[in-house]
Amino acid sequence: MKPVGPIPAGFETLGGELAIAGHTASELVERAGDTPLFVYSAAMIRDRVASLRKAIPERLAIHYAVKANPYPPVLEVMHELVDGFDIASGGELAIAATTGISGSTISFAGPGKRDRELAAAIRAGVTINLESENEATRALALADSAGVTPRLAIRVNPEFELKGSGMKMGGGAKPFGVDAARVPALARRIIGSGAEWRGFHIFAGSQALDPSAIAETQAQSLELAAHLAEESGAPLPACNLGGGFGIPYFAGDRELDIAAIGHALSERMNNLPQAIADTQFCIELGRWLVGEAGIYLTRIVDRKESHGETFLVTDGGLHHQLAASGNFGTVIRRNYPVAIASRYGQPAEEVASIVGCLCTPLDRLADSAELPRAEVGDLVAVFCAGAYGATASPSAFLGQGPAIEMLV
Ligand SMILES: *Cc1c(COP(=O)(O)O)cnc(C)c1O
């Protein structure tokens, strides 16, 4: 037997089934017309943003990192709730535009921005988080030929990293950002060019569950921002402090203590060095805002035994749930929270592995989990599916195609 991860708060049992916002799993599948299916809860997203607002200082704006979940109805909900959006491609810019999100609230980070992506973003009034000196040169030239004033910030590659983070994005040689030591020279060049100077973007890592590590990284980011602002010789208009807030996926993981983070940050912000005393600050979060607000529902199409082990074979798999299968940036495969949605809350009766329909041993949604006995036709729920699921998985693999998505 291998443990499964903790099921997030907010899910209910209704008529012996898993329910979201009063809708049972089978009702949702019927409404969608098929499985597999992602279901996202608007109420859970709203609760999440509200609890974050309560925990953090008022002057700290909240931005949503679109790549976590770019499903347009999710963006529409976010549009009412957050102060800005971070995008990482021209494709995400196009999705944001169709949702009515104004370019002036968007920042665009990410290496390898093409000229046409830069030009579209500059025209839309998006802040470009420049990843290199070359990118700055290209952005200035493109803005010049379009006759517009570009809004430019520098993504800083800090010397520190976010400790304990699942994905390190700073510290040492990185394709992201400009090494801190070279930032002041580039900042002076941008300020001197007549561009609208939008300050710094400091993103040091992702998926951290230790509040003191996050607080320490934020303190280091503030210090670095102050130092770089002084060296750049101009007041710092804005600073994006990154994010890194993780969610519990695996047995033993604990919910992040955002009150502790907010408290530490309030103390720092009440006592800022002169160079950043009037700076607008934001954090940008993806996973923490939407990850727990989504589930993936898939149907069991076969139940079989092999060498004494039971396999529940579903119509879903890693082509929609690459991370849950353990193939997206994890070293050791561990079980996400999963349940038999159509027998939710029933006691465990057997140990079974839940696999997908792809012809590869990598396609495993749960390994040797304790579950109620499930039969062909039962529904499986994979939790924590609201971020980096549908669009971070190879849905074209084996001709399977995308899952249905739904916001309730
Ligand atoms: C991916 C990314 C985020 C969001 O990270 P989460 O772990 O989903 O919160 C934020 N900012 C940047 C620059 C990113 O690349």
The ligand as an SDF file (V2000), in Angstrom:
LIG
                    3D

 15 15  0  0  0  0  0  0  0  0999 V2000
    5.1880   29.8490  -13.4860 C   0  0  0  0  0  0  0  0  0  0  0  0
    5.3740   31.1880  -13.0100 C   0  0  0  0  0  0  0  0  0  0  0  0
    4.5560   31.6860  -11.9900 C   0  0  0  0  0  0  0  0  0  0  0  0
    3.5150   30.8700  -11.2960 C   0  0  0  0  0  0  0  0  0  0  0  0
    4.0550   29.8710  -10.4890 O   0  0  0  0  0  0  0  0  0  0  0  0
    3.0960   29.0400   -9.5370 P   0  0  0  0  0  0  0  0  0  0  0  0
    3.9610   28.0100   -8.9220 O   0  0  0  0  0  0  0  0  0  0  0  0
    2.0240   28.4530  -10.3690 O   0  0  0  0  0  0  0  0  0  0  0  0
    2.5270   29.9890   -8.5370 O   0  0  0  0  0  0  0  0  0  0  0  0
    4.7320   32.9890  -11.6110 C   0  0  0  0  0  0  0  0  0  0  0  0
    5.6400   33.7690  -12.2020 N   0  0  0  0  0  0  0  0  0  0  0  0
    6.4540   33.3210  -13.1790 C   0  0  0  0  0  0  0  0  0  0  0  0
    7.4650   34.2250  -13.7770 C   0  0  0  0  0  0  0  0  0  0  0  0
    6.3540   32.0230  -13.6170 C   0  0  0  0  0  0  0  0  0  0  0  0
    7.1620   31.5800  -14.5660 O   0  0  0  0  0  0  0  0  0  0  0  0
  1  2  1  0
  2  3  1  0
  2 14  2  0
  3  4  1  0
  3 10  2  0
  4  5  1  0
  5  6  1  0
  6  7  2  0
  6  8  1  0
  6  9  1  0
 10 11  1  0
 11 12  2  0
 12 13  1  0
 12 14  1  0
 14 15  1  0
M  END
$$$$
